[in-house]
Amino acid sequence: MAEQKRLKIGLCNEMFQDWPIEETLAYAAELGCDGVEIAPYSLAETLDALSAERRRAIRQAAERAGVEIVGLHWLLVKPEGLSINCPDAAVRARTAEYLRALIRLCADLGGRVLIHGSPGQRTVQDGWSAEDSWRRARETFESCLPALEQCGATYCIEPLSRNQTNFVNTVADAVRLVREIDHPGFQLMVDCRSAEAGGSSAAAELDAAIASGHLRHVHVNDANGRGPGFGRVRFGPVLQRLLGSDYQGYVSVEVFEFDPDPRTIAARSVGYLKGILEALTPAIS
């Protein structure tokens, strides 16, 4: 009998707000999660504050808990003033330098993917040429490719809805950028909330991403900003598409509404996903 395919479930750590990362890792393991995805700003105000010793301690805490550090997301929230496509070359250089430092942090923690959302740091401002902004963003990402190769990491551009940014709003946009950069370390991901807000559906955007051959990561969240199972989005079709493809990545729970509390959000979201997967897997295997 063929081995049943299994999707990995992750939790994004910012929902735990003030919890020490060690406690988040332990709770994720308690829920039966496979990994935790980390927002760097939740660890320290600056990357310089994360010493080599602290990085090793976080990695070892994950190993003790028996979960993976999936990778990093919300990459450019801090420090302020970063932009991938600003006309100011000094700003872009500082941003690229910071992205390369994040790639090294990801590797130090044992992570393998970096998710580029950060809408405020990619929005094309009034007066900027859309064509030039696209080129500048591509050049910023291209400057990170050697670091990705060195660290064995994958950088994923995240399509975000137009109410968040005006740069890379659909899977089609992301595929265009990925194919122009044309490097195995630069791929795309799908965020279910953004897909639903963009007038499409999470399932349809996943179809496009899977067909492109470039899908490497998925954020599962409802259109209302809460976790899977807390709203109207049907995640059965979402998970079924992933199980029926050659997808090998994570489905990470990312939420934007932190009520009622992190334990409830995480437990209900993970339980909901596992229930769907238990129902689907026999039909797929």
MARDRENBA-169381 format. One record per residue (C-alpha): z, x, y. Coordinates in pm, whole numbers. Layout:
<atom up="Z" east="X" north="Y"/>
...
//
This chain:
<atom up="0" east="0" north="0"/>
<atom up="-92" east="135" north="342"/>
<atom up="195" east="243" north="566"/>
<atom up="272" east="-17" north="829"/>
<atom up="189" east="81" north="1183"/>
<atom up="486" east="97" north="1419"/>
<atom up="497" east="90" north="1797"/>
<atom up="761" east="297" north="1970"/>
<atom up="990" east="113" north="2213"/>
<atom up="1131" east="283" north="2521"/>
<atom up="1356" east="191" north="2812"/>
<atom up="1306" east="302" north="3173"/>
<atom up="1639" east="436" north="3292"/>
<atom up="1651" east="309" north="3651"/>
<atom up="1766" east="-33" north="3532"/>
<atom up="2095" east="136" north="3441"/>
<atom up="2140" east="237" north="3804"/>
<atom up="2460" east="445" north="3828"/>
<atom up="2500" east="517" north="3458"/>
<atom up="2506" east="887" north="3363"/>
<atom up="2188" east="964" north="3175"/>
<atom up="2393" east="1055" north="2867"/>
<atom up="2531" east="700" north="2851"/>
<atom up="2184" east="552" north="2891"/>
<atom up="2052" east="765" north="2606"/>
<atom up="2340" east="661" north="2383"/>
<atom up="2294" east="291" north="2461"/>
<atom up="1920" east="311" north="2395"/>
<atom up="1998" east="458" north="2056"/>
<atom up="2252" east="181" north="1991"/>
<atom up="1977" east="-77" north="2052"/>
<atom up="1744" east="101" north="1813"/>
<atom up="1507" east="226" north="2082"/>
<atom up="1292" east="529" north="2020"/>
<atom up="1311" east="680" north="2366"/>
<atom up="1409" east="669" north="2732"/>
<atom up="1167" east="712" north="3023"/>
<atom up="1324" east="873" north="3329"/>
<atom up="1277" east="826" north="3703"/>
<atom up="1342" east="1177" north="3841"/>
<atom up="1518" east="1049" north="4155"/>
<atom up="1785" east="898" north="3928"/>
<atom up="1885" east="1245" north="3808"/>
<atom up="1911" east="1425" north="4141"/>
<atom up="1803" east="1405" north="4504"/>
<atom up="1583" east="1712" north="4458"/>
<atom up="1443" east="1894" north="4159"/>
<atom up="1614" east="2211" north="4278"/>
<atom up="1945" east="2042" north="4201"/>
<atom up="1852" east="2021" north="3834"/>
<atom up="1942" east="2363" north="3702"/>
<atom up="1806" east="2504" north="3377"/>
<atom up="2148" east="2439" north="3224"/>
<atom up="2146" east="2074" north="3332"/>
<atom up="1795" east="2024" north="3197"/>
<atom up="1898" east="2168" north="2862"/>
<atom up="2207" east="1947" north="2859"/>
<atom up="2000" east="1631" north="2910"/>
<atom up="1755" east="1733" north="2637"/>
<atom up="2042" east="1809" north="2400"/>
<atom up="2207" east="1474" north="2481"/>
<atom up="1886" east="1298" north="2376"/>
<atom up="1873" east="1498" north="2055"/>
<atom up="2235" east="1412" north="1974"/>
<atom up="2168" east="1044" north="2039"/>
<atom up="1858" east="1053" north="1821"/>
<atom up="1617" east="932" north="2090"/>
<atom up="1326" east="1098" north="2268"/>
<atom up="1282" east="1166" north="2635"/>
<atom up="953" east="979" north="2668"/>
<atom up="861" east="1134" north="3002"/>
<atom up="884" east="1065" north="3375"/>
<atom up="775" east="785" north="3609"/>
<atom up="831" east="686" north="3976"/>
<atom up="728" east="1043" north="4045"/>
<atom up="703" east="1055" north="4424"/>
<atom up="986" east="832" north="4546"/>
<atom up="1175" east="1138" north="4667"/>
<atom up="1151" east="1353" north="4870"/>
<atom up="998" east="1159" north="5155"/>
<atom up="664" east="1239" north="5314"/>
<atom up="452" east="1300" north="5003"/>
<atom up="96" east="1173" north="4958"/>
<atom up="-183" east="1249" north="4711"/>
<atom up="-463" east="1159" north="4953"/>
<atom up="-335" east="1213" north="5307"/>
<atom up="-588" east="1385" north="5536"/>
<atom up="-323" east="1647" north="5619"/>
<atom up="-388" east="1937" north="5382"/>
<atom up="-31" east="2063" north="5414"/>
<atom up="107" east="1729" north="5296"/>
<atom up="-127" east="1727" north="4998"/>
<atom up="-39" east="2084" north="4910"/>
<atom up="333" east="2002" north="4920"/>
<atom up="268" east="1696" north="4704"/>
<atom up="68" east="1891" north="4447"/>
<atom up="338" east="2157" north="4432"/>
<atom up="598" east="1888" north="4370"/>
<atom up="385" east="1727" north="4097"/>
<atom up="356" east="2061" north="3920"/>
<atom up="734" east="2097" north="3939"/>
<atom up="767" east="1749" north="3784"/>
<atom up="536" east="1850" north="3501"/>
<atom up="764" east="2147" north="3429"/>
<atom up="1071" east="1920" north="3446"/>
<atom up="910" east="1683" north="3198"/>
<atom up="851" east="1969" north="2956"/>
<atom up="1204" east="2105" north="3004"/>
<atom up="1345" east="1763" north="2908"/>
<atom up="1119" east="1736" north="2604"/>
<atom up="899" east="1465" north="2756"/>
<atom up="527" east="1434" north="2703"/>
<atom up="393" east="1185" north="2959"/>
<atom up="410" east="1148" north="3335"/>
<atom up="331" east="806" north="3479"/>
<atom up="184" east="800" north="3829"/>
<atom up="275" east="477" north="4004"/>
<atom up="434" east="558" north="4343"/>
<atom up="230" east="308" north="4549"/>
<atom up="353" east="418" north="4889"/>
<atom up="241" east="776" north="4831"/>
<atom up="-117" east="685" north="4739"/>
<atom up="-203" east="400" north="4975"/>
<atom up="-509" east="462" north="5193"/>
<atom up="-390" east="413" north="5550"/>
<atom up="-582" east="253" north="5834"/>
<atom up="-839" east="495" north="5971"/>
<atom up="-872" east="695" north="5650"/>
<atom up="-1207" east="702" north="5477"/>
<atom up="-1184" east="539" north="5134"/>
<atom up="-1437" east="783" north="4993"/>
<atom up="-1258" east="1088" north="5131"/>
<atom up="-921" east="953" north="5018"/>
<atom up="-1054" east="917" north="4666"/>
<atom up="-1186" east="1275" north="4669"/>
<atom up="-859" east="1412" north="4807"/>
<atom up="-656" east="1232" north="4539"/>
<atom up="-885" east="1364" north="4267"/>
<atom up="-846" east="1718" north="4399"/>
<atom up="-467" east="1681" north="4407"/>
<atom up="-464" east="1578" north="4042"/>
<atom up="-713" east="1849" north="3944"/>
<atom up="-479" east="2111" north="4088"/>
<atom up="-219" east="2000" north="3831"/>
<atom up="-440" east="2042" north="3524"/>
<atom up="-339" east="2403" north="3444"/>
<atom up="29" east="2303" north="3451"/>
<atom up="-43" east="2011" north="3217"/>
<atom up="-220" east="2246" north="2978"/>
<atom up="64" east="2496" north="2989"/>
<atom up="331" east="2230" north="2927"/>
<atom up="138" east="2020" north="2676"/>
<atom up="190" east="1706" north="2886"/>
<atom up="-32" east="1409" north="2967"/>
<atom up="-55" east="1266" north="3318"/>
<atom up="-134" east="894" north="3334"/>
<atom up="-264" east="712" north="3639"/>
<atom up="-118" east="361" north="3666"/>
<atom up="-331" east="79" north="3806"/>
<atom up="-114" east="-117" north="4050"/>
<atom up="-171" east="-460" north="4199"/>
<atom up="-313" east="-498" north="4549"/>
<atom up="15" east="-630" north="4684"/>
<atom up="159" east="-282" north="4618"/>
<atom up="-125" east="-49" north="4716"/>
<atom up="-499" east="-38" north="4784"/>
<atom up="-571" east="267" north="4566"/>
<atom up="-654" east="230" north="4192"/>
<atom up="-583" east="-139" north="4136"/>
<atom up="-754" east="-204" north="3803"/>
<atom up="-815" east="-40" north="3470"/>
<atom up="-1178" east="0" north="3578"/>
<atom up="-1064" east="200" north="3883"/>
<atom up="-839" east="415" north="3665"/>
<atom up="-1114" east="477" north="3410"/>
<atom up="-1346" east="591" north="3688"/>
<atom up="-1087" east="845" north="3809"/>
<atom up="-1006" east="964" north="3457"/>
<atom up="-1372" east="1019" north="3377"/>
<atom up="-1439" east="1203" north="3702"/>
<atom up="-1149" east="1440" north="3634"/>
<atom up="-1266" east="1468" north="3273"/>
<atom up="-966" east="1644" north="3120"/>
<atom up="-766" east="1546" north="2808"/>
<atom up="-442" east="1588" north="3001"/>
<atom up="-533" east="1318" north="3255"/>
<atom up="-544" east="964" north="3115"/>
<atom up="-438" east="609" north="3205"/>
<atom up="-167" east="354" north="3133"/>
<atom up="-125" east="-22" north="3176"/>
<atom up="163" east="-199" north="3347"/>
<atom up="181" east="-562" north="3237"/>
<atom up="337" east="-688" north="3562"/>
<atom up="66" east="-532" north="3776"/>
<atom up="-207" east="-658" north="3543"/>
<atom up="-80" east="-1014" north="3575"/>
<atom up="-39" east="-986" north="3953"/>
<atom up="-394" east="-857" north="3989"/>
<atom up="-548" east="-1186" north="3883"/>
<atom up="-629" east="-1071" north="3531"/>
<atom up="-389" east="-1067" north="3236"/>
<atom up="-199" east="-795" north="3058"/>
<atom up="-394" east="-863" north="2739"/>
<atom up="-732" east="-844" north="2915"/>
<atom up="-646" east="-522" north="3096"/>
<atom up="-525" east="-373" north="2769"/>
<atom up="-856" east="-469" north="2608"/>
<atom up="-1039" east="-274" north="2879"/>
<atom up="-803" east="22" north="2853"/>
<atom up="-828" east="38" north="2475"/>
<atom up="-1207" east="12" north="2490"/>
<atom up="-1219" east="305" north="2734"/>
<atom up="-1049" east="535" north="2484"/>
<atom up="-812" east="664" north="2755"/>
<atom up="-498" east="451" north="2708"/>
<atom up="-186" east="663" north="2656"/>
<atom up="110" east="454" north="2775"/>
<atom up="218" east="94" north="2841"/>
<atom up="490" east="-60" north="3057"/>
<atom up="603" east="-399" north="2929"/>
<atom up="747" east="-630" north="3195"/>
<atom up="701" east="-988" north="3304"/>
<atom up="505" east="-1103" north="3607"/>
<atom up="839" east="-1193" north="3768"/>
<atom up="957" east="-830" north="3758"/>
<atom up="1200" east="-892" north="3475"/>
<atom up="1192" east="-775" north="3118"/>
<atom up="977" east="-907" north="2832"/>
<atom up="1101" east="-1248" north="2728"/>
<atom up="1247" east="-1327" north="3070"/>
<atom up="939" east="-1507" north="3204"/>
<atom up="599" east="-1660" north="3137"/>
<atom up="397" east="-1366" north="3001"/>
<atom up="321" east="-1392" north="2631"/>
<atom up="370" east="-1050" north="2477"/>
<atom up="251" east="-1141" north="2129"/>
<atom up="-116" east="-1086" north="2226"/>
<atom up="-20" east="-767" north="2410"/>
<atom up="153" east="-611" north="2110"/>
<atom up="-109" east="-743" north="1869"/>
<atom up="-382" east="-561" north="2059"/>
<atom up="-189" east="-235" north="2047"/>
<atom up="-113" east="-270" north="1677"/>
<atom up="-479" east="-343" north="1607"/>
<atom up="-599" east="-32" north="1790"/>
<atom up="-542" east="340" north="1742"/>
<atom up="-274" east="339" north="2015"/>
<atom up="-5" east="597" north="1941"/>
<atom up="211" east="576" north="2255"/>
<atom up="517" east="388" north="2375"/>
<atom up="579" east="42" north="2509"/>
<atom up="846" east="109" north="2771"/>
<atom up="1053" east="-169" north="2926"/>
<atom up="1037" east="-132" north="3305"/>
<atom up="1206" east="-393" north="3524"/>
<atom up="1235" east="-447" north="3898"/>
<atom up="1508" east="-710" north="3894"/>
<atom up="1840" east="-572" north="3774"/>
<atom up="2026" east="-902" north="3724"/>
<atom up="2231" east="-998" north="3534"/>
<atom up="2323" east="-646" north="3413"/>
<atom up="2155" east="-354" north="3236"/>
<atom up="2307" east="-419" north="2895"/>
<atom up="2180" east="-776" north="2890"/>
<atom up="1836" east="-685" north="3024"/>
<atom up="1787" east="-403" north="2776"/>
<atom up="1928" east="-581" north="2472"/>
<atom up="1732" east="-903" north="2527"/>
<atom up="1408" east="-720" north="2609"/>
<atom up="1427" east="-491" north="2307"/>
<atom up="1531" east="-773" north="2077"/>
<atom up="1242" east="-986" north="2199"/>
<atom up="990" east="-707" north="2139"/>
<atom up="1128" east="-628" north="1796"/>
<atom up="1112" east="-992" north="1698"/>
<atom up="743" east="-1010" north="1788"/>
<atom up="669" east="-684" north="1608"/>
<atom up="846" east="-800" north="1294"/>
<atom up="633" east="-1114" north="1294"/>
<atom up="308" east="-929" north="1365"/>
<atom up="330" east="-617" north="1153"/>
<atom up="279" east="-777" north="810"/>
<atom up="-37" east="-942" north="940"/>
<atom up="-174" east="-613" north="1077"/>
<atom up="-83" east="-375" north="793"/>
//
